Structures are given as C-alpha cells and as structure tokens.
Amino acid sequence: MKIKELNDIKTKETKDLVKLVEKQKLELIKNQVKIAGGKEKNLKKSWGLRKEIAQLLTIIKQKGNL
C-alpha cells in the first residue's frame, strides 16, 4: 500500500475500514487456495495482502483510542 493510499484510508470512517479488512481477508483466502492448487504464480501476493490487513487493523485500533 502506497503512502498516498494510506493517508486516504486514514481519513475514512471505522465502518468503511472494517469492510475493507473483510474484503482483503476474502482476497487472501482466495489467493491461498490458488497457491495450494498451483494456479497462482505470484507467491508474494499473499504476503502483501497480510501486510495491508495489518496496516488497516492498526489504523482501526488507533482510531479507537482517539
């Protein structure tokens, strides 16, 4: 996730962020199934998805503390 995208995401509401996390988790599961089936060539894609999910969850936690 680029810094500009991250700054845009920080301005969104918590509800929208939770929906985005759920969407990313679904995409991660689909990607893992493709890797297990041998259809996905880019193995680092799941690493990037996990990183994005962690960033989103961190932003949600920070918003909760405000």
mmCIF file of the N, C-alpha and C atoms, coordinates in Angstrom:
data_MODEL
# 
_entry.id   MODEL 
# 
loop_
_atom_site.group_PDB 
_atom_site.id 
_atom_site.type_symbol 
_atom_site.label_atom_id 
_atom_site.label_alt_id 
_atom_site.label_comp_id 
_atom_site.label_asym_id 
_atom_site.label_entity_id 
_atom_site.label_seq_id 
_atom_site.pdbx_PDB_ins_code 
_atom_site.Cartn_x 
_atom_site.Cartn_y 
_atom_site.Cartn_z 
_atom_site.occupancy 
_atom_site.B_iso_or_equiv 
_atom_site.pdbx_formal_charge 
_atom_site.auth_seq_id 
_atom_site.auth_comp_id 
_atom_site.auth_asym_id 
_atom_site.auth_atom_id 
_atom_site.pdbx_PDB_model_num 
ATOM 1   N N  . MET A 1 1  ? 0.850   -1.156  0.000   1.00 0.00 ? 1  MET A N  1 
ATOM 2   C CA . MET A 1 1  ? 0.000   0.000   0.000   1.00 0.00 ? 1  MET A CA 1 
ATOM 3   C C  . MET A 1 1  ? 0.907   1.233   0.000   1.00 0.00 ? 1  MET A C  1 
ATOM 4   N N  . LYS A 1 2  ? 0.631   2.132   -0.896  1.00 0.00 ? 2  LYS A N  1 
ATOM 5   C CA . LYS A 1 2  ? 1.448   3.326   -1.011  1.00 0.00 ? 2  LYS A CA 1 
ATOM 6   C C  . LYS A 1 2  ? 1.081   4.329   0.070   1.00 0.00 ? 2  LYS A C  1 
ATOM 7   N N  . ILE A 1 3  ? 1.990   5.251   0.329   1.00 0.00 ? 3  ILE A N  1 
ATOM 8   C CA . ILE A 1 3  ? 1.791   6.232   1.391   1.00 0.00 ? 3  ILE A CA 1 
ATOM 9   C C  . ILE A 1 3  ? 0.567   7.098   1.107   1.00 0.00 ? 3  ILE A C  1 
ATOM 10  N N  . LYS A 1 4  ? 0.374   7.471   -0.147  1.00 0.00 ? 4  LYS A N  1 
ATOM 11  C CA . LYS A 1 4  ? -0.780  8.301   -0.504  1.00 0.00 ? 4  LYS A CA 1 
ATOM 12  C C  . LYS A 1 4  ? -2.080  7.551   -0.232  1.00 0.00 ? 4  LYS A C  1 
ATOM 13  N N  . GLU A 1 5  ? -2.121  6.272   -0.592  1.00 0.00 ? 5  GLU A N  1 
ATOM 14  C CA . GLU A 1 5  ? -3.313  5.460   -0.333  1.00 0.00 ? 5  GLU A CA 1 
ATOM 15  C C  . GLU A 1 5  ? -3.538  5.323   1.168   1.00 0.00 ? 5  GLU A C  1 
ATOM 16  N N  . LEU A 1 6  ? -2.450  5.163   1.910   1.00 0.00 ? 6  LEU A N  1 
ATOM 17  C CA . LEU A 1 6  ? -2.549  5.012   3.352   1.00 0.00 ? 6  LEU A CA 1 
ATOM 18  C C  . LEU A 1 6  ? -3.121  6.270   3.995   1.00 0.00 ? 6  LEU A C  1 
ATOM 19  N N  . ASN A 1 7  ? -2.703  7.429   3.515   1.00 0.00 ? 7  ASN A N  1 
ATOM 20  C CA . ASN A 1 7  ? -3.231  8.690   4.045   1.00 0.00 ? 7  ASN A CA 1 
ATOM 21  C C  . ASN A 1 7  ? -4.708  8.850   3.703   1.00 0.00 ? 7  ASN A C  1 
ATOM 22  N N  . ASP A 1 8  ? -5.116  8.407   2.517   1.00 0.00 ? 8  ASP A N  1 
ATOM 23  C CA . ASP A 1 8  ? -6.531  8.458   2.151   1.00 0.00 ? 8  ASP A CA 1 
ATOM 24  C C  . ASP A 1 8  ? -7.355  7.537   3.040   1.00 0.00 ? 8  ASP A C  1 
ATOM 25  N N  . ILE A 1 9  ? -6.811  6.390   3.349   1.00 0.00 ? 9  ILE A N  1 
ATOM 26  C CA . ILE A 1 9  ? -7.523  5.415   4.175   1.00 0.00 ? 9  ILE A CA 1 
ATOM 27  C C  . ILE A 1 9  ? -7.671  5.935   5.603   1.00 0.00 ? 9  ILE A C  1 
ATOM 28  N N  . LYS A 1 10 ? -6.689  6.664   6.085   1.00 0.00 ? 10 LYS A N  1 
ATOM 29  C CA . LYS A 1 10 ? -6.755  7.198   7.449   1.00 0.00 ? 10 LYS A CA 1 
ATOM 30  C C  . LYS A 1 10 ? -7.919  8.166   7.631   1.00 0.00 ? 10 LYS A C  1 
ATOM 31  N N  . THR A 1 11 ? -8.385  8.772   6.547   1.00 0.00 ? 11 THR A N  1 
ATOM 32  C CA . THR A 1 11 ? -9.491  9.720   6.655   1.00 0.00 ? 11 THR A CA 1 
ATOM 33  C C  . THR A 1 11 ? -10.858 9.038   6.627   1.00 0.00 ? 11 THR A C  1 
ATOM 34  N N  . LYS A 1 12 ? -10.899 7.759   6.274   1.00 0.00 ? 12 LYS A N  1 
ATOM 35  C CA . LYS A 1 12 ? -12.173 7.041   6.204   1.00 0.00 ? 12 LYS A CA 1 
ATOM 36  C C  . LYS A 1 12 ? -12.694 6.704   7.591   1.00 0.00 ? 12 LYS A C  1 
ATOM 37  N N  . GLU A 1 13 ? -13.982 6.395   7.664   1.00 0.00 ? 13 GLU A N  1 
ATOM 38  C CA . GLU A 1 13 ? -14.602 6.012   8.928   1.00 0.00 ? 13 GLU A CA 1 
ATOM 39  C C  . GLU A 1 13 ? -14.253 4.568   9.272   1.00 0.00 ? 13 GLU A C  1 
ATOM 40  N N  . THR A 1 14 ? -14.431 4.226   10.534  1.00 0.00 ? 14 THR A N  1 
ATOM 41  C CA . THR A 1 14 ? -14.079 2.892   11.016  1.00 0.00 ? 14 THR A CA 1 
ATOM 42  C C  . THR A 1 14 ? -14.918 1.814   10.338  1.00 0.00 ? 14 THR A C  1 
ATOM 43  N N  . LYS A 1 15 ? -16.197 2.096   10.090  1.00 0.00 ? 15 LYS A N  1 
ATOM 44  C CA . LYS A 1 15 ? -17.067 1.105   9.443   1.00 0.00 ? 15 LYS A CA 1 
ATOM 45  C C  . LYS A 1 15 ? -16.536 0.733   8.064   1.00 0.00 ? 15 LYS A C  1 
ATOM 46  N N  . ASP A 1 16 ? -16.097 1.747   7.327   1.00 0.00 ? 16 ASP A N  1 
ATOM 47  C CA . ASP A 1 16 ? -15.560 1.504   5.988   1.00 0.00 ? 16 ASP A CA 1 
ATOM 48  C C  . ASP A 1 16 ? -14.266 0.702   6.054   1.00 0.00 ? 16 ASP A C  1 
ATOM 49  N N  . LEU A 1 17 ? -13.475 0.984   7.071   1.00 0.00 ? 17 LEU A N  1 
ATOM 50  C CA . LEU A 1 17 ? -12.207 0.258   7.224   1.00 0.00 ? 17 LEU A CA 1 
ATOM 51  C C  . LEU A 1 17 ? -12.444 -1.214  7.553   1.00 0.00 ? 17 LEU A C  1 
ATOM 52  N N  . VAL A 1 18 ? -13.458 -1.470  8.375   1.00 0.00 ? 18 VAL A N  1 
ATOM 53  C CA . VAL A 1 18 ? -13.783 -2.858  8.729   1.00 0.00 ? 18 VAL A CA 1 
ATOM 54  C C  . VAL A 1 18 ? -14.242 -3.621  7.488   1.00 0.00 ? 18 VAL A C  1 
ATOM 55  N N  . LYS A 1 19 ? -15.040 -2.981  6.647   1.00 0.00 ? 19 LYS A N  1 
ATOM 56  C CA . LYS A 1 19 ? -15.480 -3.611  5.400   1.00 0.00 ? 19 LYS A CA 1 
ATOM 57  C C  . LYS A 1 19 ? -14.298 -3.891  4.495   1.00 0.00 ? 19 LYS A C  1 
ATOM 58  N N  . LEU A 1 20 ? -13.346 -2.959  4.456   1.00 0.00 ? 20 LEU A N  1 
ATOM 59  C CA . LEU A 1 20 ? -12.155 -3.130  3.630   1.00 0.00 ? 20 LEU A CA 1 
ATOM 60  C C  . LEU A 1 20 ? -11.289 -4.282  4.136   1.00 0.00 ? 20 LEU A C  1 
ATOM 61  N N  . VAL A 1 21 ? -11.205 -4.430  5.459   1.00 0.00 ? 21 VAL A N  1 
ATOM 62  C CA . VAL A 1 21 ? -10.435 -5.545  6.041   1.00 0.00 ? 21 VAL A CA 1 
ATOM 63  C C  . VAL A 1 21 ? -11.083 -6.869  5.670   1.00 0.00 ? 21 VAL A C  1 
ATOM 64  N N  . GLU A 1 22 ? -12.407 -6.943  5.763   1.00 0.00 ? 22 GLU A N  1 
ATOM 65  C CA . GLU A 1 22 ? -13.114 -8.174  5.411   1.00 0.00 ? 22 GLU A CA 1 
ATOM 66  C C  . GLU A 1 22 ? -12.878 -8.527  3.945   1.00 0.00 ? 22 GLU A C  1 
ATOM 67  N N  . LYS A 1 23 ? -12.905 -7.526  3.083   1.00 0.00 ? 23 LYS A N  1 
ATOM 68  C CA . LYS A 1 23 ? -12.671 -7.742  1.661   1.00 0.00 ? 23 LYS A CA 1 
ATOM 69  C C  . LYS A 1 23 ? -11.256 -8.254  1.417   1.00 0.00 ? 23 LYS A C  1 
ATOM 70  N N  . GLN A 1 24 ? -10.280 -7.672  2.115   1.00 0.00 ? 24 GLN A N  1 
ATOM 71  C CA . GLN A 1 24 ? -8.889  -8.093  1.960   1.00 0.00 ? 24 GLN A CA 1 
ATOM 72  C C  . GLN A 1 24 ? -8.696  -9.520  2.473   1.00 0.00 ? 24 GLN A C  1 
ATOM 73  N N  . LYS A 1 25 ? -9.373  -9.869  3.572   1.00 0.00 ? 25 LYS A N  1 
ATOM 74  C CA . LYS A 1 25 ? -9.254  -11.226 4.109   1.00 0.00 ? 25 LYS A CA 1 
ATOM 75  C C  . LYS A 1 25 ? -9.821  -12.251 3.136   1.00 0.00 ? 25 LYS A C  1 
ATOM 76  N N  . LEU A 1 26 ? -10.949 -11.921 2.497   1.00 0.00 ? 26 LEU A N  1 
ATOM 77  C CA . LEU A 1 26 ? -11.515 -12.820 1.488   1.00 0.00 ? 26 LEU A CA 1 
ATOM 78  C C  . LEU A 1 26 ? -10.554 -13.003 0.319   1.00 0.00 ? 26 LEU A C  1 
ATOM 79  N N  . GLU A 1 27 ? -9.946  -11.903 -0.107  1.00 0.00 ? 27 GLU A N  1 
ATOM 80  C CA . GLU A 1 27 ? -8.991  -11.974 -1.207  1.00 0.00 ? 27 GLU A CA 1 
ATOM 81  C C  . GLU A 1 27 ? -7.778  -12.816 -0.819  1.00 0.00 ? 27 GLU A C  1 
ATOM 82  N N  . LEU A 1 28 ? -7.350  -12.709 0.441   1.00 0.00 ? 28 LEU A N  1 
ATOM 83  C CA . LEU A 1 28 ? -6.226  -13.504 0.931   1.00 0.00 ? 28 LEU A CA 1 
ATOM 84  C C  . LEU A 1 28 ? -6.561  -14.991 0.905   1.00 0.00 ? 28 LEU A C  1 
ATOM 85  N N  . ILE A 1 29 ? -7.763  -15.334 1.340   1.00 0.00 ? 29 ILE A N  1 
ATOM 86  C CA . ILE A 1 29 ? -8.180  -16.742 1.337   1.00 0.00 ? 29 ILE A CA 1 
ATOM 87  C C  . ILE A 1 29 ? -8.228  -17.288 -0.084  1.00 0.00 ? 29 ILE A C  1 
ATOM 88  N N  . LYS A 1 30 ? -8.793  -16.502 -1.000  1.00 0.00 ? 30 LYS A N  1 
ATOM 89  C CA . LYS A 1 30 ? -8.856  -16.931 -2.398  1.00 0.00 ? 30 LYS A CA 1 
ATOM 90  C C  . LYS A 1 30 ? -7.457  -17.130 -2.971  1.00 0.00 ? 30 LYS A C  1 
ATOM 91  N N  . ASN A 1 31 ? -6.550  -16.227 -2.611  1.00 0.00 ? 31 ASN A N  1 
ATOM 92  C CA . ASN A 1 31 ? -5.185  -16.322 -3.111  1.00 0.00 ? 31 ASN A CA 1 
ATOM 93  C C  . ASN A 1 31 ? -4.488  -17.563 -2.555  1.00 0.00 ? 31 ASN A C  1 
ATOM 94  N N  . GLN A 1 32 ? -4.715  -17.876 -1.287  1.00 0.00 ? 32 GLN A N  1 
ATOM 95  C CA . GLN A 1 32 ? -4.097  -19.054 -0.686  1.00 0.00 ? 32 GLN A CA 1 
ATOM 96  C C  . GLN A 1 32 ? -4.608  -20.340 -1.315  1.00 0.00 ? 32 GLN A C  1 
ATOM 97  N N  . VAL A 1 33 ? -5.894  -20.350 -1.681  1.00 0.00 ? 33 VAL A N  1 
ATOM 98  C CA . VAL A 1 33 ? -6.457  -21.520 -2.359  1.00 0.00 ? 33 VAL A CA 1 
ATOM 99  C C  . VAL A 1 33 ? -5.812  -21.686 -3.736  1.00 0.00 ? 33 VAL A C  1 
ATOM 100 N N  . LYS A 1 34 ? -5.621  -20.573 -4.430  1.00 0.00 ? 34 LYS A N  1 
ATOM 101 C CA . LYS A 1 34 ? -4.972  -20.629 -5.744  1.00 0.00 ? 34 LYS A CA 1 
ATOM 102 C C  . LYS A 1 34 ? -3.540  -21.129 -5.623  1.00 0.00 ? 34 LYS A C  1 
ATOM 103 N N  . ILE A 1 35 ? -2.835  -20.696 -4.593  1.00 0.00 ? 35 ILE A N  1 
ATOM 104 C CA . ILE A 1 35 ? -1.457  -21.141 -4.392  1.00 0.00 ? 35 ILE A CA 1 
ATOM 105 C C  . ILE A 1 35 ? -1.433  -22.640 -4.112  1.00 0.00 ? 35 ILE A C  1 
ATOM 106 N N  . ALA A 1 36 ? -2.351  -23.098 -3.264  1.00 0.00 ? 36 ALA A N  1 
ATOM 107 C CA . ALA A 1 36 ? -2.402  -24.519 -2.933  1.00 0.00 ? 36 ALA A CA 1 
ATOM 108 C C  . ALA A 1 36 ? -2.751  -25.348 -4.161  1.00 0.00 ? 36 ALA A C  1 
ATOM 109 N N  . GLY A 1 37 ? -3.569  -24.799 -5.039  1.00 0.00 ? 37 GLY A N  1 
ATOM 110 C CA . GLY A 1 37 ? -3.957  -25.508 -6.254  1.00 0.00 ? 37 GLY A CA 1 
ATOM 111 C C  . GLY A 1 37 ? -2.923  -25.406 -7.358  1.00 0.00 ? 37 GLY A C  1 
ATOM 112 N N  . GLY A 1 38 ? -1.933  -24.549 -7.157  1.00 0.00 ? 38 GLY A N  1 
ATOM 113 C CA . GLY A 1 38 ? -0.891  -24.400 -8.152  1.00 0.00 ? 38 GLY A CA 1 
ATOM 114 C C  . GLY A 1 38 ? -1.243  -23.459 -9.287  1.00 0.00 ? 38 GLY A C  1 
ATOM 115 N N  . LYS A 1 39 ? -2.307  -22.683 -9.125  1.00 0.00 ? 39 LYS A N  1 
ATOM 116 C CA . LYS A 1 39 ? -2.742  -21.779 -10.192 1.00 0.00 ? 39 LYS A CA 1 
ATOM 117 C C  . LYS A 1 39 ? -2.110  -20.393 -10.075 1.00 0.00 ? 39 LYS A C  1 
ATOM 118 N N  . GLU A 1 40 ? -1.724  -20.013 -8.870  1.00 0.00 ? 40 GLU A N  1 
ATOM 119 C CA . GLU A 1 40 ? -1.157  -18.679 -8.659  1.00 0.00 ? 40 GLU A CA 1 
ATOM 120 C C  . GLU A 1 40 ? 0.361   -18.732 -8.833  1.00 0.00 ? 40 GLU A C  1 
ATOM 121 N N  . LYS A 1 41 ? 0.866   -17.833 -9.647  1.00 0.00 ? 41 LYS A N  1 
ATOM 122 C CA . LYS A 1 41 ? 2.304   -17.786 -9.895  1.00 0.00 ? 41 LYS A CA 1 
ATOM 123 C C  . LYS A 1 41 ? 3.008   -16.833 -8.925  1.00 0.00 ? 41 LYS A C  1 
ATOM 124 N N  . ASN A 1 42 ? 2.300   -15.769 -8.522  1.00 0.00 ? 42 ASN A N  1 
ATOM 125 C CA . ASN A 1 42 ? 2.892   -14.760 -7.651  1.00 0.00 ? 42 ASN A CA 1 
ATOM 126 C C  . ASN A 1 42 ? 2.688   -15.167 -6.188  1.00 0.00 ? 42 ASN A C  1 
ATOM 127 N N  . LEU A 1 43 ? 3.700   -15.774 -5.592  1.00 0.00 ? 43 LEU A N  1 
ATOM 128 C CA . LEU A 1 43 ? 3.582   -16.259 -4.227  1.00 0.00 ? 43 LEU A CA 1 
ATOM 129 C C  . LEU A 1 43 ? 3.704   -15.135 -3.205  1.00 0.00 ? 43 LEU A C  1 
ATOM 130 N N  . LYS A 1 44 ? 4.278   -14.013 -3.593  1.00 0.00 ? 44 LYS A N  1 
ATOM 131 C CA . LYS A 1 44 ? 4.437   -12.897 -2.666  1.00 0.00 ? 44 LYS A CA 1 
ATOM 132 C C  . LYS A 1 44 ? 3.158   -12.082 -2.501  1.00 0.00 ? 44 LYS A C  1 
ATOM 133 N N  . LYS A 1 45 ? 2.175   -12.354 -3.315  1.00 0.00 ? 45 LYS A N  1 
ATOM 134 C CA . LYS A 1 45 ? 0.924   -11.593 -3.251  1.00 0.00 ? 45 LYS A CA 1 
ATOM 135 C C  . LYS A 1 45 ? 0.253   -11.772 -1.892  1.00 0.00 ? 45 LYS A C  1 
ATOM 136 N N  . SER A 1 46 ? 0.274   -12.976 -1.352  1.00 0.00 ? 46 SER A N  1 
ATOM 137 C CA . SER A 1 46 ? -0.358  -13.210 -0.052  1.00 0.00 ? 46 SER A CA 1 
ATOM 138 C C  . SER A 1 46 ? 0.396   -12.480 1.056   1.00 0.00 ? 46 SER A C  1 
ATOM 139 N N  . TRP A 1 47 ? 1.702   -12.353 0.913   1.00 0.00 ? 47 TRP A N  1 
ATOM 140 C CA . TRP A 1 47 ? 2.493   -11.610 1.891   1.00 0.00 ? 47 TRP A CA 1 
ATOM 141 C C  . TRP A 1 47 ? 2.058   -10.146 1.900   1.00 0.00 ? 47 TRP A C  1 
ATOM 142 N N  . GLY A 1 48 ? 1.884   -9.580  0.729   1.00 0.00 ? 48 GLY A N  1 
ATOM 143 C CA . GLY A 1 48 ? 1.447   -8.190  0.612   1.00 0.00 ? 48 GLY A CA 1 
ATOM 144 C C  . GLY A 1 48 ? 0.047   -7.978  1.163   1.00 0.00 ? 48 GLY A C  1 
ATOM 145 N N  . LEU A 1 49 ? -0.840  -8.939  0.926   1.00 0.00 ? 49 LEU A N  1 
ATOM 146 C CA . LEU A 1 49 ? -2.206  -8.835  1.444   1.00 0.00 ? 49 LEU A CA 1 
ATOM 147 C C  . LEU A 1 49 ? -2.219  -8.869  2.968   1.00 0.00 ? 49 LEU A C  1 
ATOM 148 N N  . ARG A 1 50 ? -1.400  -9.747  3.554   1.00 0.00 ? 50 ARG A N  1 
ATOM 149 C CA . ARG A 1 50 ? -1.324  -9.813  5.019   1.00 0.00 ? 50 ARG A CA 1 
ATOM 150 C C  . ARG A 1 50 ? -0.797  -8.496  5.589   1.00 0.00 ? 50 ARG A C  1 
ATOM 151 N N  . LYS A 1 51 ? 0.157   -7.899  4.898   1.00 0.00 ? 51 LYS A N  1 
ATOM 152 C CA . LYS A 1 51 ? 0.720   -6.626  5.341   1.00 0.00 ? 51 LYS A CA 1 
ATOM 153 C C  . LYS A 1 51 ? -0.334  -5.525  5.287   1.00 0.00 ? 51 LYS A C  1 
ATOM 154 N N  . GLU A 1 52 ? -1.122  -5.494  4.211   1.00 0.00 ? 52 GLU A N  1 
ATOM 155 C CA . GLU A 1 52 ? -2.175  -4.490  4.086   1.00 0.00 ? 52 GLU A CA 1 
ATOM 156 C C  . GLU A 1 52 ? -3.240  -4.667  5.163   1.00 0.00 ? 52 GLU A C  1 
ATOM 157 N N  . ILE A 1 53 ? -3.590  -5.917  5.450   1.00 0.00 ? 53 ILE A N  1 
ATOM 158 C CA . ILE A 1 53 ? -4.581  -6.188  6.508   1.00 0.00 ? 53 ILE A CA 1 
ATOM 159 C C  . ILE A 1 53 ? -4.056  -5.693  7.847   1.00 0.00 ? 53 ILE A C  1 
ATOM 160 N N  . ALA A 1 54 ? -2.790  -5.942  8.120   1.00 0.00 ? 54 ALA A N  1 
ATOM 161 C CA . ALA A 1 54 ? -2.197  -5.493  9.382   1.00 0.00 ? 54 ALA A CA 1 
ATOM 162 C C  . ALA A 1 54 ? -2.193  -3.970  9.474   1.00 0.00 ? 54 ALA A C  1 
ATOM 163 N N  . GLN A 1 55 ? -1.898  -3.292  8.374   1.00 0.00 ? 55 GLN A N  1 
ATOM 164 C CA . GLN A 1 55 ? -1.909  -1.833  8.375   1.00 0.00 ? 55 GLN A CA 1 
ATOM 165 C C  . GLN A 1 55 ? -3.308  -1.297  8.641   1.00 0.00 ? 55 GLN A C  1 
ATOM 166 N N  . LEU A 1 56 ? -4.303  -1.913  8.012   1.00 0.00 ? 56 LEU A N  1 
ATOM 167 C CA . LEU A 1 56 ? -5.685  -1.476  8.216   1.00 0.00 ? 56 LEU A CA 1 
ATOM 168 C C  . LEU A 1 56 ? -6.126  -1.693  9.662   1.00 0.00 ? 56 LEU A C  1 
ATOM 169 N N  . LEU A 1 57 ? -5.772  -2.834  10.231  1.00 0.00 ? 57 LEU A N  1 
ATOM 170 C CA . LEU A 1 57 ? -6.151  -3.119  11.614  1.00 0.00 ? 57 LEU A CA 1 
ATOM 171 C C  . LEU A 1 57 ? -5.460  -2.156  12.579  1.00 0.00 ? 57 LEU A C  1 
ATOM 172 N N  . THR A 1 58 ? -4.235  -1.772  12.258  1.00 0.00 ? 58 THR A N  1 
ATOM 173 C CA . THR A 1 58 ? -3.520  -0.804  13.084  1.00 0.00 ? 58 THR A CA 1 
ATOM 174 C C  . THR A 1 58 ? -4.219  0.551   13.052  1.00 0.00 ? 58 THR A C  1 
ATOM 175 N N  . ILE A 1 59 ? -4.659  0.966   11.879  1.00 0.00 ? 59 ILE A N  1 
ATOM 176 C CA . ILE A 1 59 ? -5.367  2.240   11.753  1.00 0.00 ? 59 ILE A CA 1 
ATOM 177 C C  . ILE A 1 59 ? -6.680  2.196   12.535  1.00 0.00 ? 59 ILE A C  1 
ATOM 178 N N  . ILE A 1 60 ? -7.381  1.063   12.464  1.00 0.00 ? 60 ILE A N  1 
ATOM 179 C CA . ILE A 1 60 ? -8.643  0.923   13.202  1.00 0.00 ? 60 ILE A CA 1 
ATOM 180 C C  . ILE A 1 60 ? -8.396  1.043   14.702  1.00 0.00 ? 60 ILE A C  1 
ATOM 181 N N  . LYS A 1 61 ? -7.340  0.397   15.195  1.00 0.00 ? 61 LYS A N  1 
ATOM 182 C CA . LYS A 1 61 ? -7.022  0.471   16.627  1.00 0.00 ? 61 LYS A CA 1 
ATOM 183 C C  . LYS A 1 61 ? -6.672  1.897   17.039  1.00 0.00 ? 61 LYS A C  1 
ATOM 184 N N  . GLN A 1 62 ? -5.909  2.586   16.194  1.00 0.00 ? 62 GLN A N  1 
ATOM 185 C CA . GLN A 1 62 ? -5.534  3.963   16.513  1.00 0.00 ? 62 GLN A CA 1 
ATOM 186 C C  . GLN A 1 62 ? -6.762  4.857   16.566  1.00 0.00 ? 62 GLN A C  1 
ATOM 187 N N  . LYS A 1 63 ? -7.708  4.649   15.672  1.00 0.00 ? 63 LYS A N  1 
ATOM 188 C CA . LYS A 1 63 ? -8.932  5.447   15.682  1.00 0.00 ? 63 LYS A CA 1 
ATOM 189 C C  . LYS A 1 63 ? -9.761  5.156   16.932  1.00 0.00 ? 63 LYS A C  1 
ATOM 190 N N  . GLY A 1 64 ? -9.699  3.939   17.402  1.00 0.00 ? 64 GLY A N  1 
ATOM 191 C CA . GLY A 1 64 ? -10.446 3.561   18.605  1.00 0.00 ? 64 GLY A CA 1 
ATOM 192 C C  . GLY A 1 64 ? -9.905  4.237   19.845  1.00 0.00 ? 64 GLY A C  1 
ATOM 193 N N  . ASN A 1 65 ? -8.612  4.544   19.866  1.00 0.00 ? 65 ASN A N  1 
ATOM 194 C CA . ASN A 1 65 ? -8.002  5.173   21.035  1.00 0.00 ? 65 ASN A CA 1 
ATOM 195 C C  . ASN A 1 65 ? -8.247  6.669   21.086  1.00 0.00 ? 65 ASN A C  1 
ATOM 196 N N  . LEU A 1 66 ? -8.694  7.257   19.984  1.00 0.00 ? 66 LEU A N  1 
ATOM 197 C CA . LEU A 1 66 ? -8.902  8.711   19.964  1.00 0.00 ? 66 LEU A CA 1 
ATOM 198 C C  . LEU A 1 66 ? -10.146 9.120   20.672  1.00 0.00 ? 66 LEU A C  1 
# 
